[in-house]
Amino acid sequence: MNPLPPSLDRFGDELEIAVRRDLGTRRRRRYALRGGVLLAAAAAVALGVLSALPTGGPSVVKKAAAALAANDDSILHYQVNAVQDNGDGTIARWSSETWQLLVSPYTRRQIQVDTNAPRAEAVTSGDTTELYDSGNDTIYITTSQELRAARTPTMAIVSKSRLQKLVHNPKVTAAYRIVPGTNRPVVVTTKAGAKRFLKQLAHEAVNTSGAPEDFRSTILELLNAGKLQVVGQITVDGRDAIKLASPDGKQTYIVDAQTYDPIEWTTRGTTGGVTMRFPVYEKLPVDDQSQEFLSLQAQHPGATVVRDVHAYMAAESRLYPHG
């Protein structure tokens, strides 16, 4: 009997069990200044201490939020180059390109390239999810319902005291054993742990009906809550930009000074952090040409198509070896 291994860690604090993929935005600001204050401000501007920030109409924060919250009938196309400081001296890098329909069924196609991992290309649309494996020119298709069923392990319910006797560690709330002759685990947990697990599965099922969660929802929540405020105007790669930050400086968000579209998003923890740069961020009209960006079969017309949940999960393990 063992604590759950990393390959089964999916739901975190909700339950220390789960099944990973292998189980499956420059206008000058006007200052109302008089006398010595006016002279001091003029000197500061001359020295580059003060930044010219836009005023009038909606605030920068509201404009930045509006740019992210766009949900009109269009396809959002953006690229991300990310650098993650793991806090232990190591750095991870990845890049992705995404096309996302901003209205139902929120079809989304994404190409992801991670260090030491294959190029992965996927599409989600409503309840359907697809993967393209360039290694064998095959598109694998399944549904979220099929995936949930295939990834859900068998659970054995025991008392808390019994579980602790099995694992000899009071901090462990779930453990597993492999059924002899199979590669399928049985998760041993308490009744409360199983309840949290099933609740999380139900939560995931509901979320599949809406737009996929991504960086936009995280930044929007901070902007709408007033947790990101303007701290200055800068230039990024020749573009006039505005920098916003949280009071503690752990989150910074840089937007184009004209369009308020994202340029850079950084979030830091106690030991590391992640910086995401957006070299491309645009909206495309929905027409026959742009809709092809949302289809794996349009992008790979000669590919073999396999509709099987287990084949899908095997491809998922190959394409996303780090989860």
Secondary structure in CASP SS format (residue, H / E / C, confidence):
PFRMAT SS
TARGET T0000
AUTHOR 0000-0000-0000
METHOD secondary structure of the structure
MODEL  1
M C 1.00
N E 1.00
P E 1.00
L C 1.00
P C 1.00
P H 1.00
S H 1.00
L H 1.00
D C 1.00
R C 1.00
F C 1.00
G H 1.00
D H 1.00
E H 1.00
L C 1.00
E C 1.00
I C 1.00
A C 1.00
V C 1.00
R C 1.00
R C 1.00
D C 1.00
L C 1.00
G C 1.00
T C 1.00
R C 1.00
R C 1.00
R C 1.00
R C 1.00
R C 1.00
Y C 1.00
A C 1.00
L C 1.00
R C 1.00
G H 1.00
G H 1.00
V H 1.00
L H 1.00
L H 1.00
A H 1.00
A H 1.00
A H 1.00
A H 1.00
A H 1.00
V H 1.00
A H 1.00
L C 1.00
G C 1.00
V C 1.00
L C 1.00
S C 1.00
A C 1.00
L C 1.00
P C 1.00
T C 1.00
G C 1.00
G C 1.00
P C 1.00
S C 1.00
V H 1.00
V H 1.00
K H 1.00
K H 1.00
A H 1.00
A H 1.00
A H 1.00
A H 1.00
L H 1.00
A C 1.00
A C 1.00
N C 1.00
D C 1.00
D C 1.00
S E 1.00
I E 1.00
L E 1.00
H E 1.00
Y E 1.00
Q E 1.00
V E 1.00
N E 1.00
A E 1.00
V E 1.00
Q E 1.00
D E 1.00
N C 1.00
G C 1.00
D C 1.00
G C 1.00
T C 1.00
I E 1.00
A E 1.00
R E 1.00
W E 1.00
S E 1.00
S E 1.00
E E 1.00
T E 1.00
W E 1.00
Q E 1.00
L E 1.00
L C 1.00
V C 1.00
S C 1.00
P C 1.00
Y C 1.00
T C 1.00
R E 1.00
R E 1.00
Q E 1.00
I E 1.00
Q E 1.00
V E 1.00
D E 1.00
T C 1.00
N C 1.00
A C 1.00
P C 1.00
R C 1.00
A E 1.00
E E 1.00
A E 1.00
V E 1.00
T E 1.00
S E 1.00
G C 1.00
D C 1.00
T E 1.00
T E 1.00
E E 1.00
L E 1.00
Y E 1.00
D E 1.00
S C 1.00
G C 1.00
N C 1.00
D C 1.00
T E 1.00
I E 1.00
Y E 1.00
I E 1.00
T E 1.00
T E 1.00
S H 1.00
Q H 1.00
E H 1.00
L H 1.00
R H 1.00
A H 1.00
A H 1.00
R H 1.00
T C 1.00
P C 1.00
T E 1.00
M E 1.00
A E 1.00
I E 1.00
V C 1.00
S C 1.00
K H 1.00
S H 1.00
R H 1.00
L H 1.00
Q H 1.00
K H 1.00
L H 1.00
V H 1.00
H C 1.00
N C 1.00
P C 1.00
K C 1.00
V C 1.00
T C 1.00
A E 1.00
A E 1.00
Y E 1.00
R E 1.00
I E 1.00
V C 1.00
P C 1.00
G C 1.00
T C 1.00
N C 1.00
R C 1.00
P E 1.00
V E 1.00
V E 1.00
V E 1.00
T E 1.00
T C 1.00
K H 1.00
A H 1.00
G H 1.00
A H 1.00
K H 1.00
R H 1.00
F H 1.00
L H 1.00
K H 1.00
Q H 1.00
L H 1.00
A H 1.00
H H 1.00
E H 1.00
A H 1.00
V H 1.00
N H 1.00
T C 1.00
S C 1.00
G C 1.00
A C 1.00
P C 1.00
E C 1.00
D C 1.00
F H 1.00
R H 1.00
S H 1.00
T H 1.00
I H 1.00
L H 1.00
E H 1.00
L H 1.00
L H 1.00
N H 1.00
A C 1.00
G C 1.00
K C 1.00
L C 1.00
Q E 1.00
V E 1.00
V E 1.00
G E 1.00
Q E 1.00
I E 1.00
T E 1.00
V E 1.00
D C 1.00
G C 1.00
R E 1.00
D E 1.00
A E 1.00
I E 1.00
K E 1.00
L E 1.00
A E 1.00
S C 1.00
P C 1.00
D C 1.00
G C 1.00
K C 1.00
Q E 1.00
T E 1.00
Y E 1.00
I E 1.00
V E 1.00
D E 1.00
A C 1.00
Q C 1.00
T C 1.00
Y C 1.00
D C 1.00
P E 1.00
I E 1.00
E E 1.00
W E 1.00
T E 1.00
T E 1.00
R E 1.00
G C 1.00
T C 1.00
T C 1.00
G C 1.00
G E 1.00
V E 1.00
T E 1.00
M E 1.00
R E 1.00
F E 1.00
P E 1.00
V E 1.00
Y E 1.00
E E 1.00
K E 1.00
L E 1.00
P E 1.00
V C 1.00
D C 1.00
D H 1.00
Q H 1.00
S H 1.00
Q H 1.00
E H 1.00
F H 1.00
L H 1.00
S C 1.00
L H 1.00
Q H 1.00
A H 1.00
Q H 1.00
H C 1.00
P C 1.00
G C 1.00
A C 1.00
T E 1.00
V E 1.00
V E 1.00
R E 1.00
D C 1.00
V H 1.00
H H 1.00
A H 1.00
Y H 1.00
M H 1.00
A H 1.00
A H 1.00
E H 1.00
S H 1.00
R H 1.00
L H 1.00
Y C 1.00
P C 1.00
H C 1.00
G C 1.00
END
